[in-house]
């Protein structure tokens, strides 16, 4: 069957209040409709996160945890990494350098799944 992984890659360059709320709704919909075991938020396009965006990310992490879903971030850029560090939120989020490191860790944690048995679904986010 495979490990169900949802990759969400925001198209917007910043996560602020309205975009954070949109992202939160996307994740909630993803959880309800796709029933993933893992959600990866790929922040490759994100260059800025404000306090409201960080609050939305914390809510997403808590919602995932409540549902028994692993939630991780990858490709976190300098400003976002600094924000996580100065707010002592680094421990709240599992972070990876990029998608490849994320998949390497999963392969080591779930060797019985094998690389070809991860079900990867992509969800591209953004404001319309």
C-alpha positions in Angstrom: 0.0 0.0 0.0 2.7 2.5 0.9 3.2 5.4 3.2 0.8 8.2 2.2 2.8 11.5 2.0 1.3 14.8 1.1 3.8 17.5 -0.1 2.4 21.0 0.1 4.5 23.7 -1.6 3.2 27.3 -1.1 3.6 29.4 -4.3 3.5 32.6 -2.3 6.8 34.1 -1.1 5.5 35.0 2.3 3.3 33.4 4.9 1.4 36.1 6.7 -2.1 36.2 8.3 -4.3 35.7 5.2 -1.9 33.3 3.5 -1.3 31.4 6.8 -5.1 31.0 7.2 -5.3 29.7 3.6 -2.5 27.3 4.2 -4.2 26.1 7.4 -7.5 25.4 5.5 -5.5 23.6 2.7 -3.9 21.3 5.3 -7.2 20.7 7.1 -8.9 19.8 3.8 -5.9 17.5 2.9 -6.3 15.7 6.2 -10.0 15.2 5.8 -10.0 14.2 2.2 -6.7 12.4 1.6 -5.9 10.9 5.1 -2.1 11.2 4.8 0.3 9.7 7.3 2.9 12.4 6.6 2.6 16.0 5.5 5.7 17.8 4.2 5.5 21.6 3.8 8.2 22.5 1.2 9.1 26.1 1.9 11.4 26.5 -1.1 9.4 29.5 -2.4 8.9 31.1 1.0 11.2 33.9 1.8 9.3 35.6 4.6 7.1 34.5 7.6 5.6 36.9 10.0 4.2 36.2 13.5 0.7 35.4 12.2 2.2 33.1 9.6 4.2 31.4 12.4 1.0 31.0 14.5 -0.7 29.4 11.5 2.2 26.9 11.1 2.0 26.1 14.8 -1.7 25.4 14.4 -1.0 23.2 11.4 1.6 21.2 13.4 -0.8 20.8 16.3 -3.7 19.7 14.1 -1.5 17.2 12.4 -0.3 15.9 15.8 -3.8 15.6 17.0 -4.7 13.5 14.0 -1.6 11.3 14.4 0.0 12.7 11.3 3.7 13.5 11.0 4.3 17.1 10.0 7.6 18.4 8.7 9.1 21.4 7.0 11.9 21.4 4.3 13.8 24.0 2.4 13.5 26.5 5.2 15.3 29.8 4.2 17.3 32.1 6.4 14.5 34.5 7.6 12.2 31.6 8.5 15.0 29.7 10.2 15.9 32.7 12.2 12.3 33.3 13.2 12.0 29.7 14.4 15.2 30.0 16.4 14.5 33.4 18.1 11.0 32.3 19.0 12.3 29.0 20.4 10.0 27.1 17.9 12.7 25.0 16.4 11.7 22.1 18.5 8.1 22.3 17.5 8.9 21.6 13.8 10.8 18.7 12.3 12.9 20.3 9.6 14.9 19.0 6.6 17.3 20.7 4.2 15.2 19.6 1.3 12.9 16.9 0.0 15.7 14.5 -0.8 16.9 14.5 2.9 13.3 14.1 4.0 12.8 11.0 1.8 16.2 9.6 2.9 15.1 9.8 6.5 11.8 8.1 5.7 13.6 5.4 3.8 15.8 4.7 6.8 12.8 4.7 9.2 10.6 2.6 7.0 12.9 0.3 5.1 10.2 -2.3 4.6 8.3 0.3 2.4 11.2 0.7 0.0 11.6 3.9 -2.0 9.0 2.9 -4.6 6.3 2.3 -2.0 5.9 5.9 -0.8 2.7 7.4 -2.1 3.5 11.0 -2.9 0.8 13.4 -3.7 1.6 17.0 -4.4 -0.6 19.9 -3.5 0.5 23.3 -4.7 -0.8 26.1 -2.6 -1.2 29.8 -3.3 -3.8 32.5 -3.4 -6.0 32.7 -6.4 
